[in-house]
Amino acid sequence: MAEVIRMPRLSDTMTEGKIVSWNKKVGDKIKPGDVLAEVETDKATMELESYNDGVLLYIGVEAGNAVIVDGILAVVGKAGESFDTLLVAAPSAPAASTENPVVASSPVETTTTASVAPVVEIESSDERVKASPLAKKIAADKGIDISKLAGSGDGGRVIKKDVDQYTPVVEKAATAAVAMYTGGTEGHTDIPLTSMRKTIARRLSESMFGAPHFYLNMEMNMDNAMVARAAINEVSPVKVSFNDMIIKACAAALRMHPDVNSSWMGDYIRQNHHIHIGSALAMPDGLIVPVIKFADQKSLSQIATEAKGLYAKAKDKKIQPAEFTGNTFTISNLGMMDIEDFTAIINPPDSCILAVGKIKEVVVKKGDGFAVSNVMKVTLSCDHRSVDGAVGASFLQTLKKFIENPVTMLV
C-alpha cells in the first residue's frame, strides 16, 4: 500500500524545512536507509532517510522550496499504484510548497491534481504569460512586471521561486547618469534568508528584547593556564585547546553555582541538575551550538575529543538534533578571531552566556620592575529574571580561580 512521507520535525524549534536537493527521482526503487533528500532546517542541513520499501511514486515539492512540518514530501508504494486519494485526503499538505510538484512519469502514471497549482494566463505587455496564482500574487504585491520574468516551471511558466529570485535590471540611461557624476555604478545583492538565519533572527530577537540582559566583565590571568595546557598536551591523546579548558572550568564552576545553570520558564525557574555546555560555532549560513553533555563529568581529553567531533560533524552538515540541543549554559569564543572582548546575546533556554576574548600580552608591575603577562577578558551576559548580579559575579570569581589555577578543576 502506498504511504505518504511527511516533513519530520528535525529540531525543537523547527516549523518548516527547505528541500536542498533530492537524491532520488520518481520511479526509483527505495529501501530503508536510503537518503531521499537533503533538508535545511533552522539549525543545519540534514539527510532525510527513508523508512519505506518500494518505488518513489511522487515528489510533492521541488528542490529550493520549503515545506511545513508534517507537510507532504513524497509518496512511496508499488510501481503503478494509485495514490490520488492519499493526496486529496491529506489536510496538512502545504499549498505554497507544492506550487510546482514533480509528479510521476512513465513507468508510473497519475492523474493527481490536488497538489498541483493550476497554470493561469494573464495579460501583460501585449503578450500572454504563464504564471501560477501564487507567483502572480507575489509579483503584484512587490510591484514586479511578471512579463519580464523567465519562467522555470513546466512549459516555461513563472513560479514563486522565479519571483523571489528576480532582481530588477537597472536601466542603461540611469546607470550612465550615475557613472557620469560618481565615476562608478551603484548596485546591491539581495541574499535570501536560510532557515537557519531566519531562526537565529527570531530567537535572538526574542532573547534580547524578552530577557532583561545585564553584563559582568572580568580579566583573567592566563600564565598558569598556558603552562598547564602545554603540560597536558604532552600526555593527552588529543590536543586540548584553551576553549576545551574553558568548557571544563565553566562546568566545574556551574556545579558550585547551580543558580547560573538555570532557565527562566515564565512562572518558575528551572534549576538544572545536569550540566550541558553549548559551544557556539560560526557556520557559513549562521551559528550552530554543539553541546558537550555532562561536561562536568568528563576529562579534558574527553571534552576535546567530543568537541572536535561535533565541530567536524557540524561543518560537514552531519550533526544530529540531539547534538545541538539541550544546553544549560553557552560559551561564545571569538578569541581566535583577534577579538579582545565583546558581549553575547543569551542563547535560550539558558540564563547566561559567556563571551570569551583573545589571550594577549600586557606589561605588569612585578616587584621593583615590570614583566609581561598574558590576560584574557570574559563577559557574562545574564538574564536578570533568573540570575542576580551577585550570583553572576560569584560564578565569575569561581571561574577565575579555576582558569588561573587549572590544577584545582582537575581534582
Phi, psi and omega in degrees: 000137181296144180231144178272134173258125183250161177291116180281160174275107187264357173207162185292339182253003186287131175244337178206161177230144180256130178283112178283314179199152173261131178267349178234156177237164181303132182100345179286146174283140183237138174227157180306134180098345177293141176275113181282316186202165170258129184241128177268118177259189178286350182245325185194169172265125188232158178272134178260112182267151178271143173249008186251162178233125180157216180239140177286109185270331191204138172243122188269352181208135182279159178301137181103345180257159182254155179227136177293157177303132181080005175284159183286129175256315186198172175230133178238137179192205177275149179305129178084356183289141179280141180224013182306314184294331179296319181287320181294325184272002184268102184286340186264005180293123183283115184300319184293334184272352181245033183299322181226064185293153174269116184258163184295140175237179182309135012274001180257127182241150179208154177247021182299132177229356186299324184253011182256120179291135182289154175273132178241152178256129178233152180270131177197127177053045175062023175214157182268133184241131176278128180205146175283155179303321181294317179297319180298316182294315181296319179298319179294319180296325181271357181072031182263133174284106187294342179290343181272357183265141174271124183278137178251003180277187180300131178067019179080017180284151180277128179239177185306317183300321181296322179290317181297326185266000184286131175241118181303140179275129179289129180298142183300321182297317180294319179299317180296322181294318179297315181298325183296321186263342183242346181081007179203186179238148177272156178187168177201165176235124176268119184258117179300145180282134173280165177300322179296314182294322178299316182290321176301314181298315183292311185291321180286330174295316178298320181292312185295318184263350179261328180256125179289101183281145162221160192231137178238126182252145177208144176254135183239139177280128186252008182302309180293324180296322180292320178293317181296319180297318179298319180291320180297317183288348175286336183241346183287140177288345178222147182294126180265127180265169175296326179296323176297320179293323178293320177301313180297318181294319179296318180298317179294321180290323179296327178297329180270346181228072184298338179297331180281334180272058190223174179221140174278121186249017178097290179245010173199164177253129178264114177264112185282136178273336177264158182237107179244113184264120174273137180238105186298136181230125179284133178235160179304326182267355183153218186234136175230150186237087173300147187242125173271107186273143182054046185298331181291341182262004185247149177283169179299319180292326177293318178297315181299316180296314181294318181298313180299320179295318180292319179297319180295318179294323179294317181292330178271004180061036180248359184291142183260156183308321181295343183266352177231023175228165176093006181298145174246350179200146184230146175242132174239112186247116177246015181299323181291349178256018174070023177271126183284313177200153180199172175245145181243151177275136183302137180266102182303143009265016183296159172266341184216156172219140181255120176265127186244128179262185184282160173272127181225155179275138176224155177270127181232156179276127177228116182064232180268000183229203181232156180211169179262134178229161180250130182230159178221133179259138176231153176229125178261116174270129185236145172273111187292347178289331184241342181231122178274165182302316182294325179293314178296319180295320179296321177299315181295324178297318178293318179299320180299319179297319180292318182291318184282343177220075188306333181302327185294335180267000181257000181245000000 
